[in-house]
């Protein structure tokens, strides 16, 4: 008697969301089963990987990742080209310099830099604020207008500023990144609030927050897994948006990616260890259901692409 492998039946499906325009536009989502279970469903789009750049030189980044980027980090436009040349599917511009505690760049300055970056590449662009709620509301309005027609993904919209950020995305025909605080109910609630103000749920990308290997990754994984189960098994329309994991910012601040060889020789060479930390974190998020990752090290991105190819 032949062995019959039991299969789960899913009633839901993840929305397809396209970012960018032209031949190099990227579509994420579309899965009709849990990640990589090809015998239970279809996966028309593989997870997409972005490399992060900043509007200011990344002084607080560890030397390992700064060395990988090199002198191109002195110019956001050059840095964006570097990312495209090194295999990134998208470029993620983080406007750190607009934060009041950083250089407090104006919305107009941010819009100028963003437009220059968008013009320098022909792959899609993700535009992120500095994380300062009030300033991001102003900055993201300006950069959304400056990139109208580029079909970018802008964010992050949070509970405190989602109306302003969503309005900017809606008015300029961009996709929206909605971030909640590692809680399934909060993620769903934010999506509901966005749709209640008229934002199309099929233009939302959900960021449930993520973490680095060894620093809460298991909890992140379980939250993402519950989101995917709600979307696919329970056919919850508010949970069927693609998932973004912004992992680079988390990975490159932990001890394992910064401690020198002499301090912890048993951990192995820093250059290999740090790269592996981001690659393994990326692998975990992909298997949890991430449709889009923001990474920092081009070598780690290459390793993550290898894993995706093997899993597919």
N, C-alpha and C positions, 0 to 999 in steps of 0.2 A: 504494500500500500504506500503510495507516494506521500511524502510529507507536504502538508499544506500550511504555508506560512500565514498566520492570522494577520489581517490587515484592518487598520482603522479607517472608518468612513468619515470624511469631513464635509460639513455642510457650508463652511465659509471659505473665503478666498481673500488674499491680501491685494489691496489696490495696486495697480500699476501707476507709478509716478515718474514722469519724465523731467529731467533737469537738463538745461542747455538747449541749444538749437543746432540744426544742421546735421552733418554726417556723424559728428562726434558727440551728439547728445547721448545722455545716459538714462536708461530706464531701470528703475529698481522696483522690487515688489513682485506681485503676480503669483506667488506660491499658493498652491492649493493643498499643501500638506506640511507637516513639521519639517524643519531643515534637513535637506539632503535625503529624505526618505522617498527616493524616486519610484519605489514600487507601490507607493500609496497615493502619489499625486504628481503634479507637474511643476516645473520650476523654469519658467521662460527667461528669467533674468538672473544672472549670477550676482553675488554680492559685489558692490562697487567699492573701490578704495580711493580715498583722497589723501593728498599730502597737505599738511598745514604750512601756511606762511603767515607772517605778521607785518603790520604796517611800520613797525620799528624793529631795529636789530634786537634779536632775542638774547639779551644779556644774561638772563637767569636760566637759560637752557644749559644742560650739562655739556661738557666739551665733546663727548662722544658724538652727540647729534649735531652740534655746531660744526664740528670738523667734517661731518658727512655732507653738510650743506655748503660749507666754504664761504668764499667772498660774495657769492650771489645773494646772501642774506642782507647785504647792505642796500639792496634795491628791491622793493616788492615785485616790480615787473620782471626783473631778471630772475628773481627767486621763483616766480610763477612759471617762467619758461623752463627753469631747471627741473621743477616738479613734473612738467609735461614730458620732458626729455627722459626722465627717470621712471616712466611707466605709470604715473598717477592717472586714474580715470577722471578725476576732478581735482581742482585746487580749492582749498578752504582758506580764505583770508580772514584772520582774526584781527580785529581793529583794537588791539591792546592799547595803542597810543592815545586813544580817545578817553581812556579812564581818567577821572579827575586826579587820582593819585599817581598817575603815570605822567604823560606829557600833556594831557587834557586837550588833545587836538580837537578842533572844531568839526561840526558836521560837514562843513564845506571842504575842509582839508581831507576828511575821510572819503567824501564823495569823489574828490579829484584822484586820490590814490586808487580807489576801487575801480574807477573808470580806466585808469592806466593799466591796472592788472587785467581787467576784462579784455582790453584791446591787445594785450601781449600774448594771449593764449587762444586756442580754438577748442579747448575742452571746457566742460561746464564749471561754473564758479559757485562756491558756497560762501556766503558772507555772514560772518559772526561778529556780534558786538563785543564789548570788553567785559561784560558781565555786570556792569553798573546799571541797575534797572532804569533810573531816570535818564541817564545820558544815552543809553542804548535806544530809548524811545525817540530821541532827537536824531541820533546818528543813523539809525536804520531807515528812517524816513528819507533822509538825504541820499543815502547810497542806493536805496531802492529806486528812486527817481533817476539817479545817474546811470543805472544799468537797465533801464526799461527796455524791453525787447530781447534781453539776454536769457530770460527764463531761469534766473538763479534760484537758489534755495537760501532764504535769509532767516536769521534768528539770532538769539533764541527768544521766542515768545514765552514768557512765564506768567504766572497768575497775576503778578503786579503790573504788567505792561502789555498783556496780550492784545488788548483792543487797539492800541496804537500801532504795534508791530504788524498785526494782522491787516489792519487798514492799509498800511504802506505796501504790504505784499499784494493785497487785492487790487489796489489802485494801479500798480505797475506790473501786474501779471507775473508775479513770482510765486514759487512754492514757499511754504512756511515750515520752519522747524519749531515744534512746540515741546518745551522741556518741563518735566515734572520731577519731583524729588523721590525717586526710587519707591514708588507706591502705585500699584495697579489702579486703585480707585482714583488717585489724583491724576494719573495719566488720562483716564477715561473722562473725568470731569472737565479737564482742560479742553479736550477735543469737543465735548458737548458745548462748552461755552463758546468756542470758536465757531461751531456750526450755527449756534443760535444767533450770532451776529452776522450770519450770511456767508461765512467762509466755507467753500466747498470742501467737504471732508476728504475728497479724493485728491486734494492738493496739499494735504498735511503730511509731514514727516515727523514721527514721534521720537523724541529723545527722552527715554526713561531715566537717564543718568547712567553712567557706567563707572567702573573702577578697574584698578590694575591687579594683575596676578598677585595673590598674597595679601591683598588689601580690600577685602570685601567682594571679591569676584563671584564667590558662590551665591551671595545674596542678590547681586545684579543678575546673575544667570537665572535664578529662580523667579525673579520679577519678570524678566523677559519671557521666560517659558510660560508663565501664567497669562501674560498678554497674548502670546501666540495661541494658547489653548482656548482662550475666550474668543479670539478671532475666528479660529478654524472649527472648533468643536461646537461652540455655542452660537456661532454666526453673529457675533456682536459687531455691528457696523462701526461702532466708535473705537473698536480695537483693531480694525483691519487696515490701518495705515502702515506703511513701511517703517522700520526702526533704524535710527541712526545711533551709533556709539562713537562718542568723541574721546577716544582712548589715549591719544598722544599726550594730552595735558595731564592725565593721571599717571601714566607710566613713567614719564621723565621727571618726576619729582620724588620718586621712592628711592630708598637707600640702595637697593640692588642695582639701579641704573646709574648711580653716582659714586659709590664707595670705591676708592682706588684699590688696585691689586694688592699693594702692600698692607692695607688695613685688614683685608679679609682674603688672604691667598687661597683659602679652601673653596672660595666661591668661583674661582677661575678668572680668566682675563676679562677685564671690564668691557672691552670693546665687544667681545662675543656675548658676554652675559647680558649687557644692556640691550643689544639688538634682539637677543632671544626673548627677553622679558616682554618687549613690545609684540614680537611675532606670536608668542604663546597667548598673550592677552587677546590679540586679534583673533586667533583660532578659536578661543573659548567663546568670544562674542558672536562669531560667525555661526558656530554650532548651536548657540542659544537662539538664533533667529535674526541677527543683525543683517540688514540689507545694504547698509552704507557705513563705512568706517572712516574716521579722520585720524590719520597717523602722522608721525613726524620723521622717522628714519627711512630713507629710501630702501635700505637693505632689508629692513623689517617688512616693508611693503612687498618687496619681491618675494620674501619667504611666505607671506600670507597668500600671495597669488598662487604660489606653488601648491599650498594646502587646498585652496579652492579648486584648482584644476584636478587634484587627486580625488577630492570628495565628489566632484561632479562626474 
